[in-house]
């Protein structure tokens, strides 16, 4: 462990309690056994969930089919690039997760801010996925003749609990569980591309002639909004990213799978939702596959659509469970307990208020961008400009009062003020509740200026406040 400058006693005590991939401690090179293809399959499986159909649906409200294609691919690539720049240099160098990578900026106590964003984001996404899991399962059973048509709300509840139970069982094996389920569910990427080809082949005339339902009079505004709606989901990979890419030995192994597995796959599969809403006024292929491909195709597609959500749910629960390890009281807790803490809120929301996130998806996407865009901007500015690639891994895990990342009582005011600056920048350009915007928005998007201003503000506040006080290890 000398390469990480970690106390041997800490490493020995941790390894005696739980396996490395169930720990938030840095992974040794020998413990990072995910090559490029294994990482690609895992990331693509996480990406290939039915949230892609909702993303595509919202873009399809403003843009036609060809515009949606370029927007979804380009926006997804730009969004994931921000996440890669923010996390890969530190996560790959030291084998740490996203939360640990945020401590140099936010402090030994301030990391609770990124963790809260991570936890709420994953709960929100998983609630959406479980709704789609239940709906797809019901449609699959109806298509297969095992269930009569009708209202089966009770089955939605059962499906939610079933998905949570499967996720819990799979994740008892830690990262190995994520890897194993990815090897099975990655087939959904192929099935998704087949569904996209099917609707394009069968309904091409409808697609090219379809007019977006809510397109504004200004074409540039529509295009910018499509890009913004593609960037925001890509930024939401921040919570998942570190816990997964740290299993890979180096950046060269991780960057291409991340760009392709997250950026490209999400963009392509989101086109299913865009095509569905434009040609058939329905984004969910679980509802239109029978009309386009017939009964047999519908059953095949529904089976994969139903199962696909499990891969993403499993990865999210794994990432949030690793994040919980950073709490002192939970760093030696049983792994199963962390899984229960991560899964419990998802099960509760999915059973009691299942439509909470589903009915407010546009707002949920915007709130993700409002928070994760500034976070990425801060981390990029800190690592590349202020620290010039020098981070103390010892300080990330040291809880002593003299720790250089303790700042003021564990919180870095520069990071908090920069987050506020990025937040205000976003809101001044785009209202995430009403989607009303300023005149500047259509030329800039809201996420990119939010990340830029947050990064510049962090540099300014660090120079004026933190460095003169000789804190932060600069």
N, C-alpha and C positions, 0 to 999 in steps of 0.2 A: 504493500500500500504506500510505499515511499513516494511514488510519483504523484500522489494526491496530498502528501504531507498530513495524513490523518493519524491520530494516535492509535497505536496498535491495539491498546486495550479496548478502545471503543469498537473497533472493527471486530475483534474477537468476541466481545460480549454480544454484539448485534448478530453475528453469524450463528452464535449458539442459540439464539432465540428463534430466528426464522430464516428462511431461504433468502438469498440476495435479491431475487426479483420481487419479493414481498416487502422489501425494505426501501426506505427513502434515502439510504446512504449511497454514496457513489459506487457504481459498479466497476470492478476491475476489468481490464482488457479481456482476461480469460473468461469472464462471466458474460461478455457481450457476444452472443453466438448467433445473432440474426444477420445473415448476409443480405445482399441487395434484393434478391428475389423473395426471400422470406419476408423482408420488411415491406416490399412492394405488395405482396399478397395480403399482408395484414392491413396496410394502409388502404388499399383498394377495397377490401372487405368492409372496413369501417366507413369508407366514403359511400359505398354502394347501398345506401338505405333509402327508404321511401321519402326521406326529407328532400331528396333531389327533386322529386315530383312537385313538391310544394314550391321550392325555389324556382323551378321552371315555370310553374303556373303564374307566379307573381311577375316574373319577367315577361311572360306572354300576355299579360294584361296591358303592357305598354309598347311592346315591339312585335314586329312580324317575325316569321319563322327564320329567315336568313339573318336578320338583325339579332335575334335572340341567340343564334348559334355563335356569332362572333363575340357578342357581349358576354355570354356565359363562360366561354372558354377563356377569353382575355381577362375578365374580372376575377375568375377563380385563380388564374395563374398569378395575377398581381397580389391578391389577398394572401395566398399561401407563401409568396415570396417574402412578404413582410414578416410572417410568422417564422419562416426559415432564418431570416437575418436576425430576428430577435432572440431565437433560442438555440439554433444548431451550434454556433461557436462554443457556447458554454456547456450545453447538454452533451454534445458529442465529445468534447475535450475531457470532461470529468465523469461522464456516465450518470448524470443527475436528471431529475424531472423538472417540469416547468416551474413549480413552486420554489424549489431550491434555487433555480436560476434567477428568480426575482428578488432574492434577499440582498444582493449587492446594491440594488436600487432602492428597495423599500425598507430594508432593515430587518433585524432579528425578530422584531414583533410586527413590523409593518407588512410582512408577507401575508398577513391575514387578509389584506385587501385583495390581492390577486387570487388567494385561495377562495374567498367568498364568491368572487366572480366566476371562478372555475366551477365551484360546486353548484351554484344556481344555474349556470349555463348547461351543465351536464344534466341536471335534474329536468330543466326545460326541454332539452332535446330528447331525453329518454322518455318523457311523458308523451311527446309527439310520436315517437317511434312505437310506443306501446299502443297508442290509439290506432295507428296504422297496422300494427301486428294483429290487433283484435278484429279490425274491419276486414283485413285481408284473409284472416282465418275463417271468418264467417262467410265471406264471398267464395272462398275455396270450398268450404263444406257444401254450400248451396250448389256451386257448379259441379261438384262431384256427386251430387244427389244424396248426400248424407244429412242434409238439413233443408227443411222447406223454407221458401221465401217468407220474409216477415221481419218484425222487430225482435232482435235478439240481444237486447241491451245486457241482459244477465250474462250472456256469453262473453261480452266485452270485459266484464269484471273478471271472469274466470281466465280469460286469455291474458289479462294483465298480470294476474298472480302466477300464471303458468310461465310467462316470460321472465318474471323476476326470479322464480324458482330455478329455471334453467340457467340463467345468468349466474346465480349464486353457486350452483353446482359446478359449472364450468370454471369459475374463477377461484375455486378452492385450490386449483393447481397454479394460480398466479399467472405469470406471463405465458407459461406453457399452455394454459387454457385458451388465451387469446390466440396464440399461434395455431392451435389445433382446430379451433372453430373457423379460423380464417382459411385454412386449407380446404375446408368443406364449402364454405359460403362464398368463396371467391368466384365460384361458378356463376353467381348471380350477376357479376359484371358482364359476362358473356351473354347471359339471358337478357340483361337490360339492353345491351346493344342490339340484340336480335329484336326486341320489342320496338326499339326506335326504328330499325330498318323496316319492320313490318308496317308501322303506321305511316312512314314516309312512302313506302312502296304502294300501299293501298289507298292512301288519301292525299297524294301529292297535290292534286289540283285544289283540294280544300285548304291545304296548308298554305300554298303560295297566294291564294286569293283571300285568306282570312284577314279580317281587320281586328287589331287589338281592341278589347272592350273599353279600356279606360285611358286610351292614349290621349295625351294633352295636345294642344294645338302646336306647341313648339317641338319639332322633331328632336332637337338637341336635348331638351329636357327629358324626353322619353328615353333616349339613348343613355344619358348620364344616369338616370334612375335604374336602368337595366344593369349598368356596370356596378352601381352601388349595391344593388340587390345580389350581385354575384360576389362582390368583395366581402360583404358582411358575413355570410356563412363560412367563407374561407378563413376569416379571422377567428371564427369560433373553434378552429382546430387548435388554437393555442392551449386550451386545457388538456387536450389529448396528446399533444405532440411530444413533449419531453419524456413522458413515461414510456412511449413506444420507441422513439428513435434512440434512446439511451441503450437499447438492447443491441444496437449496431456498433461495430468497432470504430468507425471513423466517418468523417463528413462525406468523403467521396462515395462511401457505401450508402449514405442516407439521403443526400440531396436529390439525386435523380429519382429514386422511388417516391420521395415526398412530393416533388413537382408533378410526377406522372400519376402516382397513386391517389393523391389528394386533389391537386389542381386540375389535371386533365380528366380524370374519371368523374369527378363531381360535375364538371362542365358538360361533358358528354351525356351523362345520365340525366342531368337536369333538363336536357332537351326533350326527354320523354314527356315531362310535365308540360313544357312549352308547346310541344306538338299536340298533346291531348287537349289542352285548353283552347288552342287556336282552331283545331279541326273538329273537335267533338264537344267542346265546352266542359270537359271533364279532365282533370289532370291525373287522377289516380288510375293507372292501367288495370288495377284490379276490377274496375268497373267497365272499362271499354274493350278489354281484350276479346271478349266473346263476340262483340259486334264487328271487330276488325279481322280476327283470325279464326273464329269458330270455337266450338265447345272444347275440343281437345287442346288447342293452343291456350285457351283460357285457363284450363286446369293446370297445365304445365307452368304457365307464367305465374299464376296465383300461388302455387306451391313455393316458388323461389322468392316471390315478393314477400310472402309471409315470413319466411325464414331469414331474409336478408337483414331485417331490423335487429335481429339478435346479435349479429357481429358488432354493430355500432354500439348497442346498449352495453355489451360486455366490455368493450374497450373504454367506454366512458366511466363505467363503474370501477374498472381497474385503475384508471388515472386518478379518480377522486379518492379511492382507497389509499393509494400511494401518497397523495397529498395530505391525508389525515395523519400520516406518520410524523409529520413535522410538529404536531402537537406533542409536548413533552409527556403528557399523561397517556398518549396513545402510541408512542414510539415503540413500546414493547407489548402492546395489546395483541391478543390473538387475531390472526388474519380474518377469521370468520366474523369477528365482531366489527371490524372495519367494513366488511362487505355489507353487513346488516345496516350499519349507519349510512352507507352510500345508497343502498337499495330501498331502505324504508320510506323516505320521502317520495320516491318515484312511485312506489306501490300505493301510498296514501293518496297522492294527487291523482294517479291513474284510476283509482277506485272511487274516490269521493267527488272530485271535480275534473273529470277527464277532458273536458273541452276548454279548460283554462288557457292553455298555451295554443291549442289548435285554432281557437276562434280569434286569437290575437297574434297570428304568426308574423304579419308585417311589422307590428310594433316590437315583437320579440327579436326579429332580425336587426331592427334599427338599434335597439338597446344593446345588442351584442357589439355592434360597430362602435357605439358611443363609448363603450368601456374598453374593448380590446384593441381598438385602433390607437388610442393614446398609450396604452400599455406597451404595445410593440414599438411605438416611436421612442418611448423612454428607454427601453432596453437597447435598441439599436444605437441611440445617441450615447448611452453610457459605455457600452462595450467598445465601439469603434472609434469614438471621438475623445471621450474623457479618460477612459482606462487604457485605450490603445491595446486591447487584447489581454490585459493583465488582471486576473481575478484570483482572489484568495479562497481556495476551496476549504481551508481550515476555518476561516472566518464565517463561511456559510453555515457551518455546523456548530460553531462555538457559541455557548450561551453565557459566557462570562461577561461581567460589566465592562471589561477593558477591550472587548471585541471591537475591531475597527468598523464593523457593519452595524454596531449598536446605535450609532447616531445620537438622537436624543430620546432616551427611554425606549429604544428599539425602533423608533420611527424616523424616517427621513422626510423632513418637510418639503424638500425639493421635489420628491416624487409625488407627494400628495398635491402640491400646488400645480405641478405639471399635468397631473391627471385632470384637475379642475379646468386648467387652461384648454386641454384637448376636448373635454366635455363641453365647455362653453362654445368652443369653435364649431363643434359638430352641430349643436343646437342653433347656432346663429345661421348656419347654412341650410339645415333641414330639420323640420319638426318630426320626430319619429312617431308621433301619435296621429297627426293629420296629413303628413307628407307634403305640407306646404313648405316652400323653400324661398331662399333669397335669390336675387338675380345672379349672384356669383356662382351659386351651386351648380348650374348647368355646365359651367366651364371647368369645375374642379372636383366634383363629387363632394361628399361630406367626410368620408373616412380618411382619404389621403391628406387633406389639410389638417384634420384632427390629429393624425399621427405626426405630421410635420411640426405643427405648433407645439404639441406636447414634448417632442424631442428638443426643440429649440428652447422651450421654457425650462426644461430640465437642465440643459447646459447653462442657461442664465442663472437659475437659482442655485445650482451647484457652485458656480463660480463666485457668486455674491455671498452665499450663506455657508455652504458646507466646507469648501476648501479653506476659507479664512479661519474656520473653527478647527481645522486639522482633524476632520472626521471623514469617515467613508473610505479611508485607505488610498486616497488619490495621491 
